[in-house]
Amino acid sequence: MSVKLKLNLPRSVWSAKDTKTVALNTVATVKRRTMKGLSSNGGKFKKYSREPMYVSFKGARLKPKGGTRVSRTGASIYYAGGYQQYKHDSRKRQGGQGKTAEVDLVLSGQLMNNLVVLEATDTRFRIGLTKHVQHYGYEVHKVRPFIGLTDDEINILVNAVAFDISKKLGRKV
């Protein structure tokens, strides 16, 4: 799964490089919105689970910290507050500058670091996840849609492209 956008623009004033720039800006827009806890549908993300759980020390994307108690085997740690507590304790969230939303889809940073431009031509671009996180990233997207643009973001993108084309044609905007 990925998001595709086809641009119907004159090739004499628009190149694959221009499309790539718009695509990179689109990825940045998606990441910025996601950090605010907002979905591509325009609403807030579903809250993280508070169902009690154990997190294994081995293979976790982010080494578990905090927790309530270590398991009898010592291989995992119990979080009475579920994934929400695991994320909070393991990230050691701090208030102040740079604080993100509670549900920002970032634990280790792998998911957002692997949201990239998959393709950019002179007429279209496609953003999505690299093979490194596809196995879980698209499942995350099903529950908390983040790949894509809101209606307001589409309007901003269209206006930015119009501005760039007008500038290339030497017209005042």
C-alpha positions in Angstrom: 0.0 0.0 0.0 1.2 3.5 -0.8 -0.3 6.8 -1.7 -0.2 7.9 -5.4 -0.7 11.4 -6.7 -0.8 12.1 -10.4 0.0 15.6 -11.6 -1.3 16.7 -15.0 1.2 19.5 -15.7 2.9 20.8 -18.9 6.3 19.0 -19.2 7.9 22.2 -20.5 7.6 23.8 -17.1 7.6 20.8 -14.8 10.2 18.1 -14.3 10.8 15.0 -12.3 13.0 17.0 -10.0 10.1 19.4 -9.3 7.9 16.4 -8.6 10.5 14.9 -6.3 10.7 18.2 -4.3 6.9 18.2 -3.9 7.0 14.6 -2.9 9.7 15.2 -0.2 7.6 18.1 1.1 4.6 15.8 1.2 6.6 13.3 3.3 7.6 16.1 5.7 4.0 17.2 5.9 2.8 13.7 6.8 5.5 13.3 9.5 4.8 16.7 11.0 1.0 15.9 11.2 1.7 12.5 12.6 3.8 14.0 15.4 0.8 16.1 16.3 -1.2 12.9 16.7 -3.5 13.6 13.7 -4.5 11.1 11.1 -4.7 11.5 7.3 -8.5 11.5 7.9 -8.2 14.7 9.8 -9.0 13.4 13.3 -6.9 12.3 16.3 -5.3 8.9 16.3 -7.0 6.1 18.3 -5.4 5.9 21.8 -2.8 3.3 22.6 -3.9 0.2 24.4 -4.0 0.1 28.2 -4.5 -3.7 28.2 -1.8 -5.2 30.6 1.1 -6.8 28.7 4.6 -8.3 28.8 7.3 -6.9 26.6 10.3 -9.1 25.8 13.7 -7.6 26.3 14.9 -9.5 23.2 13.8 -8.2 19.8 11.9 -5.1 21.1 12.3 -2.1 18.8 13.0 0.0 21.9 14.5 -1.5 25.0 11.8 -1.7 27.6 12.3 0.6 30.6 10.2 1.1 33.7 7.4 -1.4 33.9 5.8 -3.0 36.9 7.8 -6.2 37.3 10.2 -8.5 35.5 8.8 -11.9 34.5 9.8 -15.1 36.4 12.2 -16.0 33.5 13.7 -12.5 33.4 13.1 -12.4 29.6 10.3 -9.8 29.7 8.8 -7.0 31.8 5.2 -6.4 32.7 3.3 -3.2 32.0 0.0 -3.0 33.9 -0.9 0.1 31.8 -0.3 -1.8 28.5 1.4 -0.4 25.4 0.6 3.1 26.5 2.7 2.7 29.6 5.5 0.8 27.7 5.8 3.6 25.3 5.7 6.3 28.0 8.2 4.6 30.3 10.6 3.5 27.5 10.7 6.9 25.8 11.0 8.7 29.1 8.7 11.4 27.7 9.5 14.9 28.9 7.4 18.0 28.8 8.5 21.2 27.2 10.1 21.9 23.8 9.7 19.3 21.2 7.0 17.3 23.0 4.8 15.4 20.6 1.3 14.0 20.9 0.7 11.0 23.2 -0.1 8.9 20.1 2.5 10.0 17.5 3.4 6.5 16.0 7.0 6.9 17.1 8.6 4.4 19.5 12.0 3.7 18.1 11.7 6.1 15.2 11.9 3.3 12.6 8.4 3.7 11.2 8.7 7.4 10.4 12.3 7.1 9.3 11.2 4.6 6.7 8.3 6.7 5.3 9.9 7.8 2.0 9.3 8.8 -1.6 9.1 5.5 -3.5 8.8 7.0 -7.0 8.8 10.4 -8.6 8.4 11.2 -12.3 7.5 14.3 -14.1 3.8 13.5 -13.8 3.4 11.7 -10.5 4.8 10.6 -7.2 4.3 7.8 -4.7 5.1 7.8 -1.0 5.1 4.8 1.2 7.2 2.5 3.5 10.4 0.8 2.8 10.7 -3.0 3.0 12.3 -2.6 6.5 9.0 -1.6 8.1 6.4 -2.8 5.7 5.7 -5.9 7.8 4.2 -3.8 10.5 3.8 -0.3 9.2 0.9 -0.9 6.9 -0.9 -2.7 9.8 -0.3 0.4 11.9 -1.8 2.4 9.0 -5.0 0.3 9.1 -5.6 1.1 12.7 -4.2 4.7 12.7 -4.2 6.1 9.1 -1.2 8.3 8.7 -0.1 7.8 5.0 -1.9 10.3 2.9 -3.0 13.9 3.0 -6.0 15.7 4.5 -8.1 17.9 2.3 -6.4 21.0 3.7 -3.0 19.5 3.0 -4.0 18.8 -0.6 -5.1 22.4 -1.0 -1.8 23.6 0.3 0.1 21.2 -2.1 -2.0 22.4 -5.1 -1.3 26.1 -4.2 2.4 25.4 -3.8 2.6 23.7 -7.2 0.6 26.6 -8.8 3.0 29.1 -7.2 6.0 27.2 -8.4 4.7 27.0 -12.0 3.7 30.7 -12.0 7.2 31.5 -10.8 8.7 29.4 -13.6 6.5 31.2 -16.2 7.6 34.5 -14.8 4.1 35.5 -13.7 3.3 37.3 -10.5 1.4 35.3 -8.0 
